[in-house]
């Protein structure tokens, strides 16, 4: 059964937190598909992943670059899994109808946006009722994640 992890952003923005999580996925030989709320968000994250750390390289791509099946991290604004990812990352309140096909789903939400917090709470209840294993991580000072 898919494990659904909620990531409550409080101390640093998604653009700082997401690359760190993606690095861990890739280091464990995992693949991720990142579902963004818009093509603009996808393109912005694409740029961030190229520039977030001058001392490291995080291989990723979008449909624009091609070779989707070879990308360890694939950024998209559509429901798809062309790189056969085991990890699904949901941003901007996005949903994925076949979430159960993934090993793990990571849902990031902005803790300073009351609508996003309310939606995350509702999703928690829905996924739990559907039988998914759900867990919650809250961002602490320094950007570290604490499991609650």
N, C-alpha and C positions, 0 to 999 in steps of 0.2 A: 504494500500500500504506500502511496506517495506521502512523504512527510512534507507538511506545509509549514514554512517558517516565516513569521512576520517580523520585519525589521523596522522598528520605530525610530526614525531619524529625529534627533533632538539637538545634537551639538555640532554636527558638520553636515554639509549638503550632500546630496546623492553623488555629485560629481567627485567628491573625495572618498566617500564610503564604498561606492560600488566597485571601483578598481581593486580595492583591497580584497573584497570578497571574491571577485573574479580571479584574482591571482591564486587564491587558495584552491578554487575549483580546478584551474588548469594545472597547478602543482600536483594535485591528486590524480592527474590524468583524466579529469572530467571534461565534459563539453557542456556549454551553456547556450541557450537561446534567450535573448533579452528582448521582451516584448514592450515596446514603447507606445505611448499614447498618440504619437504623431510622427510623421517623417522628419519634421523639424527637430524634434527631440532626439530621434535616432541619429540624425546627422550631427547634432551637437555632441552627443555621447561618443560618436565615432571620433570626433576631433579630440575630445577629452582623453580617450584611451590611447591616442597617439602621443599626447603631450603631458600627461599627469605626472610622470616621473622620468626625468632625463636619464636616470641610471638603469632603467629596466625597459623591457619590451613585452607587451601583452598582445599576442597575436589575435586578431579579430577581423571581422569584415561585415559587409552589408551586400545587398543585391547589386549595388553599383560596382563593387570590386569583382564580383563573380566568384567562382569556386566555392560556393556556399557549403558544399558537402565536405570541404577540407578545413573549414574554419573551426577552431576550438571554441570561439565565442562568435556568435552570429547575432547581430543587431537588426531588429525588424520592427515594423509598425503593422504587421499582418500576422494572423494566426497561421504559423507554419513552423516546421522543424526540419529544415533541409540538411542540417549537420548531424542529425540523429543524436541530439543532446539528451543527456540524462537529467540535466538541471534546467529548470524554467525560472526565469527572473521576470516578475511582473512589476511594471512601473505605471505611474499615472492612473491608477485605478483600473487597469486593464484586467480582463478575465480571459481564460483559455478553456474552451469547452471540453477538451480531452486532457485535462490536467492529470488525471490518473495514469496517463501513459509515461509520466516522468518519475524518476526516482525521488526527486525533491523539487519543491517549488518554493522560491524565495519571493516574498511580497514586500516591497519597500514602500513606506508611506511617511509623509511629512508630519511630524508631531506638532507642528505649529499651525497646521491647517485643520480646523475643526471638522470640516466635511470629510477630509481624508481619514481622520481618526474615527469618525462615526462609521464610515464605510468599512474600515478595517475591522471594527468590532462586529459589524453585521456579517462580514465575510468569515470571520473566525467562527461564529455560531453556525453559519451555513456549512462550512467545510467540516466542522466537528460533527454536525448532524449527518453528514454524508459518509462518515466513517474514516475520514482522513486523520492521521496523527498530526496535531497542530502544536506549535511551540512559538514562543514570543521572546524576542530579543530587543532590549532597550539600549539605546546608545547612551553611554556614560561620558563623563568628562574625559577629554583626550581622544574621543572617537572610538573608544573600546566598546565592545558589545557585552552586555550582561544578560544572561538567560534568566528570565523571571518565571 
